[in-house]
Amino acid sequence: MDLSVVREGLQEQKRIQSLMELIPRKQRGALLDVGTRDGYIAIKLSEFFERVTALDLEKPEIHHDKITAVQGNITALDFPDNAFDVVLCAEVLEHLPPAVLGKACHELTRVAKEFVVIGVPYKQDIRVGRTTCFSCGGKNPPYGHVNSFDEQVLTRLFPHLSCERMTFVGENTIQTNVLSTFLLDAAGNPYGTYSQEETCLQCGSQLTLPPPLNLSKRILTKIALLLNRAQSHFITPRADWIHLLFRKTKQRTVSYSVMGEEQSTPSATPTRVHP
């Protein structure tokens, strides 16, 4: 995937801008960017931090005087406690196997001195865009997203932090249902995200486009799409992404923005927000 093309997209720019505005930057010393990929955000943040560490499963190719690129695993971060003023983890948690999700969040909390910033897709229906691996027959969620999050799930994953602020970015109504999912699975998921970099979660093979559909699979696909189209009239729009600012020092209020309007609630645990 050409990340430079992705970065130019309007929605991607809005997502990054939201994260940049959420991250505490004034007089900050060290920041850790977990899941940095090409280091795009890390490079932007190097302007505001004395020291930036950019971490990914494979050592990132980043050449910058203020950035240290390292290889690492979110479930076992090789840093001491309270090593970074701010820890950023965006577009990562949705990829983690549920069995290690709690451990990863514990590690993010452990190495943060004061702030943790989290960004994930919001209430994503991970049945939409499923793929079928034609090596093993396994069904895969889109882009390897095995977890779906809302504000309640995220705050439970960080029980020792208080949520100071949350923001919502974008808007979508993408959702399916059990019957449509079953029918598309039976048809081989012809509209899955086969261009993704992520391989099959069951066998590790690269995903490839399915063969042309026969008549029965075309009929199953048509019925599934008609059901989804009918359902779309009853879906309430929701945000594409949710971003949260956590702090180790508990606060009395939580602020959040919905469509650019700042609001607050007098509890350390956010109330349900409908973007």
Secondary structure, 3 states (H helix, E strand, C coil): CCHHHHHCCHHHHHHHHHHHHHCCCCCEEEEEEECCCCCHHHHHHCCCEEEEEEEECCCCCCCCCCEEEEECCCCCCCCCCCCEEEEEEECCHHHCCHHHHHHHHHHHHHHEEEEEEEEEEECCCCCCCCEECCCCCCEECHHHCCCCECHHHHHHHCCCCEEEEEEEECCECCCCCHHHHHHHHHCCCCCCCCCCCCCCCCCCCCCCCCCCCCHHHHHHHHHHHHHHHHHHHHCCCECCEEEEEEECCCCCCEEEEECCEEEEECCCCCCCCCC
